[in-house]
Amino acid sequence: MGNGAKAQQKRDRAGDKGPKEAKSQLKSNVSAQSVKCKTCFQTFQSTTARKLLVEHASNKHSKTFEDCFNPEDGAVKK
């Protein structure tokens, strides 16, 4: 019996374990999209910095933060 037979025996014993299931974070990312622009309804993750939301409001809509988002939106209020 050579090393090839040992490797095959090991594969046979471990065969019932099967391949591991892939874990995707896409569903959790979609559920985290809790901040929504009032003007264009674009969603952002709840951890998005307020600075990014201010930039969105001014660049996309030429409006202020308060016109596009709720005052409590944005993870960091800067």
N, CA, C and O atoms as a printed pandas DataFrame, in Angstrom:
     atom_number atom_name residue_name chain_id  residue_number  x_coord  y_coord  z_coord
0              1         N          MET        A               1    0.841   -1.163    0.000
1              2        CA          MET        A               1    0.000    0.000    0.000
2              3         C          MET        A               1    0.894    1.236    0.000
3              4         O          MET        A               1    1.755    1.379    0.868
4              5         N          GLY        A               2    0.697    2.119   -0.958
5              6        CA          GLY        A               2    1.505    3.336   -1.036
6              7         C          GLY        A               2    0.816    4.508   -0.352
7              8         O          GLY        A               2   -0.237    4.363    0.270
8              9         N          ASN        A               3    1.424    5.641   -0.481
9             10        CA          ASN        A               3    0.863    6.845    0.127
10            11         C          ASN        A               3   -0.451    7.262   -0.516
11            12         O          ASN        A               3   -1.280    7.900    0.133
12            13         N          GLY        A               4   -0.652    6.913   -1.773
13            14        CA          GLY        A               4   -1.897    7.244   -2.464
14            15         C          GLY        A               4   -3.089    6.571   -1.816
15            16         O          GLY        A               4   -4.163    7.165   -1.730
16            17         N          ALA        A               5   -2.916    5.346   -1.361
17            18        CA          ALA        A               5   -4.010    4.630   -0.705
18            19         C          ALA        A               5   -4.339    5.265    0.640
19            20         O          ALA        A               5   -5.508    5.341    1.020
20            21         N          LYS        A               6   -3.318    5.721    1.362
21            22        CA          LYS        A               6   -3.557    6.376    2.647
22            23         C          LYS        A               6   -4.348    7.672    2.450
23            24         O          LYS        A               6   -5.266    7.982    3.210
24            25         N          ALA        A               7   -3.970    8.415    1.417
25            26        CA          ALA        A               7   -4.671    9.670    1.137
26            27         C          ALA        A               7   -6.124    9.404    0.761
27            28         O          ALA        A               7   -7.020   10.146    1.162
28            29         N          GLN        A               8   -6.354    8.339   -0.013
29            30        CA          GLN        A               8   -7.727    7.998   -0.404
30            31         C          GLN        A               8   -8.545    7.577    0.818
31            32         O          GLN        A               8   -9.714    7.943    0.935
32            33         N          GLN        A               9   -7.939    6.814    1.725
33            34        CA          GLN        A               9   -8.643    6.417    2.949
34            35         C          GLN        A               9   -9.023    7.641    3.779
35            36         O          GLN        A               9  -10.119    7.717    4.333
36            37         N          LYS        A              10   -8.112    8.583    3.853
37            38        CA          LYS        A              10   -8.390    9.798    4.612
38            39         C          LYS        A              10   -9.528   10.584    3.970
39            40         O          LYS        A              10  -10.388   11.105    4.679
40            41         N          ARG        A              11   -9.549   10.678    2.643
41            42        CA          ARG        A              11  -10.637   11.366    1.950
42            43         C          ARG        A              11  -11.959   10.648    2.164
43            44         O          ARG        A              11  -12.995   11.290    2.331
44            45         N          ASP        A              12  -11.931    9.311    2.160
45            46        CA          ASP        A              12  -13.155    8.522    2.370
46            47         C          ASP        A              12  -13.719    8.749    3.775
47            48         O          ASP        A              12  -14.932    8.873    3.944
48            49         N          ARG        A              13  -12.850    8.804    4.775
49            50        CA          ARG        A              13  -13.302    9.018    6.149
50            51         C          ARG        A              13  -13.878   10.420    6.336
51            52         O          ARG        A              13  -14.860   10.606    7.055
52            53         N          ALA        A              14  -13.272   11.382    5.699
53            54        CA          ALA        A              14  -13.706   12.768    5.836
54            55         C          ALA        A              14  -14.812   13.119    4.845
55            56         O          ALA        A              14  -15.326   14.238    4.875
56            57         N          GLY        A              15  -15.182   12.208    3.986
57            58        CA          GLY        A              15  -16.162   12.473    2.938
58            59         C          GLY        A              15  -17.531   12.852    3.451
59            60         O          GLY        A              15  -18.232   13.643    2.820
60            61         N          ASP        A              16  -17.926   12.299    4.589
61            62        CA          ASP        A              16  -19.259   12.584    5.093
62            63         C          ASP        A              16  -19.355   13.995    5.676
63            64         O          ASP        A              16  -20.462   14.485    5.903
64            65         N          LYS        A              17  -18.243   14.647    5.918
65            66        CA          LYS        A              17  -18.274   16.025    6.411
66            67         C          LYS        A              17  -18.762   16.970    5.318
67            68         O          LYS        A              17  -19.499   17.915    5.600
68            69         N          GLY        A              18  -18.370   16.732    4.112
69            70        CA          GLY        A              18  -18.809   17.540    2.984
70            71         C          GLY        A              18  -18.155   18.911    2.964
71            72         O          GLY        A              18  -17.444   19.294    3.893
72            73         N          PRO        A              19  -18.408   19.637    1.891
73            74        CA          PRO        A              19  -17.829   20.981    1.797
74            75         C          PRO        A              19  -18.531   21.936    2.758
75            76         O          PRO        A              19  -19.706   21.765    3.084
76            77         N          LYS        A              20  -17.798   22.924    3.195
77            78        CA          LYS        A              20  -18.357   23.906    4.108
78            79         C          LYS        A              20  -19.279   24.846    3.343
79            80         O          LYS        A              20  -19.053   25.146    2.171
80            81         N          GLU        A              21  -20.315   25.301    4.024
81            82        CA          GLU        A              21  -21.273   26.221    3.407
82            83         C          GLU        A              21  -20.665   27.623    3.374
83            84         O          GLU        A              21  -20.088   28.088    4.358
84            85         N          ALA        A              22  -20.804   28.280    2.234
85            86        CA          ALA        A              22  -20.268   29.628    2.102
86            87         C          ALA        A              22  -21.113   30.590    2.934
87            88         O          ALA        A              22  -22.341   30.507    2.947
88            89         N          LYS        A              23  -20.444   31.490    3.616
89            90        CA          LYS        A              23  -21.136   32.470    4.440
90            91         C          LYS        A              23  -21.053   33.825    3.741
91            92         O          LYS        A              23  -19.966   34.332    3.465
92            93         N          SER        A              24  -22.201   34.388    3.468
93            94        CA          SER        A              24  -22.261   35.667    2.792
94            95         C          SER        A              24  -22.790   36.733    3.739
95            96         O          SER        A              24  -23.649   36.458    4.577
96            97         N          GLN        A              25  -22.284   37.932    3.606
97            98        CA          GLN        A              25  -22.699   39.028    4.456
98            99         C          GLN        A              25  -23.690   39.940    3.728
99           100         O          GLN        A              25  -24.062   40.989    4.252
100          101         N          LEU        A              26  -24.114   39.550    2.536
101          102        CA          LEU        A              26  -24.983   40.404    1.748
102          103         C          LEU        A              26  -26.323   40.672    2.430
103          104         O          LEU        A              26  -26.813   41.801    2.404
104          105         N          LYS        A              27  -26.918   39.649    3.039
105          106        CA          LYS        A              27  -28.214   39.829    3.685
106          107         C          LYS        A              27  -28.112   40.774    4.868
107          108         O          LYS        A              27  -28.993   41.610    5.070
108          109         N          SER        A              28  -27.055   40.655    5.647
109          110        CA          SER        A              28  -26.906   41.541    6.799
110          111         C          SER        A              28  -26.598   42.972    6.354
111          112         O          SER        A              28  -26.990   43.925    7.028
112          113         N          ASN        A              29  -25.900   43.130    5.228
113          114        CA          ASN        A              29  -25.634   44.472    4.708
114          115         C          ASN        A              29  -26.918   45.138    4.241
115          116         O          ASN        A              29  -27.113   46.334    4.456
116          117         N          VAL        A              30  -27.790   44.374    3.605
117          118        CA          VAL        A              30  -29.057   44.926    3.133
118          119         C          VAL        A              30  -29.922   45.347    4.314
119          120         O          VAL        A              30  -30.569   46.393    4.263
120          121         N          SER        A              31  -29.943   44.553    5.366
121          122        CA          SER        A              31  -30.758   44.901    6.525
122          123         C          SER        A              31  -30.191   46.099    7.284
123          124         O          SER        A              31  -30.918   46.751    8.033
124          125         N          ALA        A              32  -28.915   46.395    7.104
125          126        CA          ALA        A              32  -28.293   47.528    7.792
126          127         C          ALA        A              32  -28.533   48.845    7.063
127          128         O          ALA        A              32  -28.161   49.901    7.575
128          129         N          GLN        A              33  -29.141   48.810    5.886
129          130        CA          GLN        A              33  -29.430   50.015    5.114
130          131         C          GLN        A              33  -30.633   50.727    5.719
131          132         O          GLN        A              33  -31.741   50.629    5.192
132          133         N          SER        A              34  -30.426   51.435    6.809
133          134        CA          SER        A              34  -31.543   52.013    7.535
134          135         C          SER        A              34  -31.672   53.529    7.392
135          136         O          SER        A              34  -32.678   54.096    7.818
136          137         N          VAL        A              35  -30.684   54.193    6.809
137          138        CA          VAL        A              35  -30.749   55.638    6.614
138          139         C          VAL        A              35  -31.156   55.889    5.172
139          140         O          VAL        A              35  -30.529   55.380    4.243
140          141         N          LYS        A              36  -32.219   56.687    4.989
141          142        CA          LYS        A              36  -32.746   56.904    3.640
142          143         C          LYS        A              36  -32.863   58.395    3.352
143          144         O          LYS        A              36  -33.340   59.168    4.182
144          145         N          CYS        A              37  -32.424   58.778    2.171
145          146        CA          CYS        A              37  -32.543   60.161    1.721
146          147         C          CYS        A              37  -34.012   60.440    1.412
147          148         O          CYS        A              37  -34.662   59.654    0.723
148          149         N          LYS        A              38  -34.536   61.559    1.921
149          150        CA          LYS        A              38  -35.940   61.908    1.694
150          151         C          LYS        A              38  -36.200   62.324    0.257
151          152         O          LYS        A              38  -37.330   62.220   -0.221
152          153         N          THR        A              39  -35.170   62.793   -0.440
153          154        CA          THR        A              39  -35.340   63.309   -1.796
154          155         C          THR        A              39  -35.275   62.206   -2.848
155          156         O          THR        A              39  -36.182   62.079   -3.671
156          157         N          CYS        A              40  -34.212   61.409   -2.828
157          158        CA          CYS        A              40  -34.022   60.398   -3.873
158          159         C          CYS        A              40  -34.223   58.974   -3.370
159          160         O          CYS        A              40  -34.150   58.025   -4.150
160          161         N          PHE        A              41  -34.477   58.816   -2.070
161          162        CA          PHE        A              41  -34.720   57.519   -1.441
162          163         C          PHE        A              41  -33.540   56.561   -1.535
163          164         O          PHE        A              41  -33.719   55.349   -1.424
164          165         N          GLN        A              42  -32.332   57.093   -1.738
165          166        CA          GLN        A              42  -31.138   56.264   -1.700
166          167         C          GLN        A              42  -30.883   55.865   -0.254
167          168         O          GLN        A              42  -31.017   56.681    0.657
168          169         N          THR        A              43  -30.512   54.597   -0.049
169          170        CA          THR        A              43  -30.291   54.111    1.306
170          171         C          THR        A              43  -28.803   54.079    1.636
171          172         O          THR        A              43  -27.954   53.911    0.760
172          173         N          PHE        A              44  -28.514   54.243    2.913
173          174        CA          PHE        A              44  -27.151   54.202    3.429
174          175         C          PHE        A              44  -27.148   53.310    4.661
175          176         O          PHE        A              44  -28.178   53.143    5.314
176          177         N          GLN        A              45  -25.995   52.738    4.977
177          178        CA          GLN        A              45  -25.893   51.928    6.183
178          179         C          GLN        A              45  -25.996   52.817    7.403
179          180         O          GLN        A              45  -25.640   53.994    7.366
180          181         N          SER        A              46  -26.488   52.240    8.483
181          182        CA          SER        A              46  -26.686   53.011    9.708
182          183         C          SER        A              46  -25.373   53.498   10.308
183          184         O          SER        A              46  -25.378   54.405   11.140
184          185         N          THR        A              47  -24.253   52.914    9.902
185          186        CA          THR        A              47  -22.948   53.318   10.421
186          187         C          THR        A              47  -22.286   54.398    9.566
187          188         O          THR        A              47  -21.137   54.765    9.815
188          189         N          THR        A              48  -22.991   54.905    8.571
189          190        CA          THR        A              48  -22.442   55.925    7.690
190          191         C          THR        A              48  -22.190   57.211    8.469
191          192         O          THR        A              48  -23.032   57.648    9.255
192          193         N          ALA        A              49  -21.037   57.807    8.247
193          194        CA          ALA        A              49  -20.689   59.044    8.936
194          195         C          ALA        A              49  -21.575   60.181    8.440
195          196         O          ALA        A              49  -21.952   60.234    7.270
196          197         N          ARG        A              50  -21.890   61.069    9.343
197          198        CA          ARG        A              50  -22.756   62.199    9.004
198          199         C          ARG        A              50  -22.114   63.061    7.913
199          200         O          ARG        A              50  -22.818   63.652    7.094
200          201         N          LYS        A              51  -20.795   63.131    7.902
201          202        CA          LYS        A              51  -20.086   63.911    6.884
202          203         C          LYS        A              51  -20.434   63.416    5.484
203          204         O          LYS        A              51  -20.638   64.221    4.575
204          205         N          LEU        A              52  -20.504   62.113    5.306
205          206        CA          LEU        A              52  -20.852   61.546    4.010
206          207         C          LEU        A              52  -22.290   61.892    3.623
207          208         O          LEU        A              52  -22.576   62.145    2.453
208          209         N          LEU        A              53  -23.184   61.903    4.596
209          210        CA          LEU        A              53  -24.581   62.244    4.318
210          211         C          LEU        A              53  -24.719   63.720    3.955
211          212         O          LEU        A              53  -25.522   64.078    3.092
212          213         N          VAL        A              54  -23.938   64.576    4.611
213          214        CA          VAL        A              54  -23.944   66.003    4.290
214          215         C          VAL        A              54  -23.446   66.208    2.864
215          216         O          VAL        A              54  -24.009   67.005    2.113
216          217         N          GLU        A              55  -22.390   65.489    2.493
217          218        CA          GLU        A              55  -21.860   65.589    1.128
218          219         C          GLU        A              55  -22.885   65.122    0.106
219          220         O          GLU        A              55  -23.018   65.730   -0.956
220          221         N          HIS        A              56  -23.612   64.051    0.410
221          222        CA          HIS        A              56  -24.649   63.560   -0.493
222          223         C          HIS        A              56  -25.710   64.631   -0.702
223          224         O          HIS        A              56  -26.099   64.914   -1.835
224          225         N          ALA        A              57  -26.175   65.222    0.386
225          226        CA          ALA        A              57  -27.236   66.232    0.288
226          227         C          ALA        A              57  -26.781   67.445   -0.518
227          228         O          ALA        A              57  -27.541   67.963   -1.336
228          229         N          SER        A              58  -25.561   67.899   -0.298
229          230        CA          SER        A              58  -25.101   69.098   -0.999
230          231         C          SER        A              58  -24.704   68.823   -2.445
231          232         O          SER        A              58  -24.974   69.641   -3.325
232          233         N          ASN        A              59  -24.070   67.689   -2.700
233          234        CA          ASN        A              59  -23.603   67.404   -4.059
234          235         C          ASN        A              59  -24.717   66.909   -4.976
235          236         O          ASN        A              59  -24.789   67.329   -6.132
236          237         N          LYS        A              60  -25.571   66.043   -4.496
237          238        CA          LYS        A              60  -26.602   65.458   -5.351
238          239         C          LYS        A              60  -27.831   66.355   -5.486
239          240         O          LYS        A              60  -28.449   66.414   -6.550
240          241         N          HIS        A              61  -28.188   67.063   -4.390
241          242        CA          HIS        A              61  -29.460   67.776   -4.389
242          243         C          HIS        A              61  -29.330   69.270   -4.139
243          244         O          HIS        A              61  -30.331   69.984   -4.210
244          245         N          SER        A              62  -28.144   69.764   -3.850
245          246        CA          SER        A              62  -27.928   71.172   -3.502
246          247         C          SER        A              62  -28.838   71.592   -2.351
247          248         O          SER        A              62  -29.413   72.680   -2.363
248          249         N          LYS        A              63  -28.956   70.716   -1.365
249          250        CA          LYS        A              63  -29.783   70.966   -0.192
250          251         C          LYS        A              63  -28.941   70.793    1.063
251          252         O          LYS        A              63  -27.790   70.362    0.997
252          253         N          THR        A              64  -29.523   71.132    2.200
253          254        CA          THR        A              64  -28.838   70.936    3.472
254          255         C          THR        A              64  -29.110   69.529    3.982
255          256         O          THR        A              64  -29.964   68.812    3.461
256          257         N          PHE        A              65  -28.363   69.153    5.012
257          258        CA          PHE        A              65  -28.525   67.834    5.619
258          259         C          PHE        A              65  -29.949   67.643    6.130
259          260         O          PHE        A              65  -30.545   66.584    5.931
260          261         N          GLU        A              66  -30.494   68.661    6.786
261          262        CA          GLU        A              66  -31.824   68.563    7.390
262          263         C          GLU        A              66  -32.920   68.400    6.343
263          264         O          GLU        A              66  -33.964   67.813    6.628
264          265         N          ASP        A              67  -32.689   68.922    5.115
265          266        CA          ASP        A              67  -33.685   68.775    4.051
266          267         C          ASP        A              67  -33.762   67.337    3.546
267          268         O          ASP        A              67  -34.819   66.898    3.093
268          269         N          CYS        A              68  -32.654   66.600    3.621
269          270        CA          CYS        A              68  -32.599   65.256    3.045
270          271         C          CYS        A              68  -32.669   64.125    4.073
271          272         O          CYS        A              68  -33.085   63.018    3.733
272          273         N          PHE        A              69  -32.273   64.378    5.312
273          274        CA          PHE        A              69  -32.187   63.310    6.303
274          275         C          PHE        A              69  -32.808   63.743    7.625
275          276         O          PHE        A              69  -33.005   64.933    7.870
276          277         N          ASN        A              70  -33.112   62.771    8.467
277          278        CA          ASN        A              70  -33.595   63.051    9.813
278          279         C          ASN        A              70  -32.418   63.534   10.670
279          280         O          ASN        A              70  -31.278   63.137   10.428
280          281         N          PRO        A              71  -32.678   64.373   11.652
281          282        CA          PRO        A              71  -31.575   64.921   12.467
282          283         C          PRO        A              71  -30.756   63.860   13.202
283          284         O          PRO        A              71  -29.570   64.075   13.453
284          285         N          GLU        A              72  -31.357   62.724   13.553
285          286        CA          GLU        A              72  -30.615   61.702   14.297
286          287         C          GLU        A              72  -29.839   60.742   13.383
287          288         O          GLU        A              72  -29.180   59.830   13.883
288          289         N          ASP        A              73  -29.902   60.926   12.065
289          290        CA          ASP        A              73  -29.201   60.034   11.138
290          291         C          ASP        A              73  -27.705   60.338   11.139
291          292         O          ASP        A              73  -27.281   61.462   11.409
292          293         N          GLY        A              74  -26.923   59.316   10.833
293          294        CA          GLY        A              74  -25.476   59.466   10.758
294          295         C          GLY        A              74  -24.812   59.010   12.035
295          296         O          GLY        A              74  -25.228   59.388   13.131
296          297         N          ALA        A              75  -23.789   58.206   11.898
297          298        CA          ALA        A              75  -23.116   57.625   13.062
298          299         C          ALA        A              75  -22.301   58.669   13.819
299          300         O          ALA        A              75  -22.317   58.700   15.050
300          301         N          VAL        A              76  -21.604   59.507   13.099
301          302        CA          VAL        A              76  -20.762   60.509   13.732
302          303         C          VAL        A              76  -21.324   61.882   13.374
303          304         O          VAL        A              76  -21.430   62.216   12.193
304          305         N          LYS        A              77  -21.676   62.662   14.354
305          306        CA          LYS        A              77  -22.296   63.972   14.111
306          307         C          LYS        A              77  -21.210   65.048   14.095
307          308         O          LYS        A              77  -20.968   65.723   15.095
308          309         N          LYS        A              78  -20.563   65.191   12.936
309          310        CA          LYS        A              78  -19.512   66.209   12.758
310          311         C          LYS        A              78  -19.868   67.140   11.636
311          312         O          LYS        A              78  -19.109   68.061   11.335
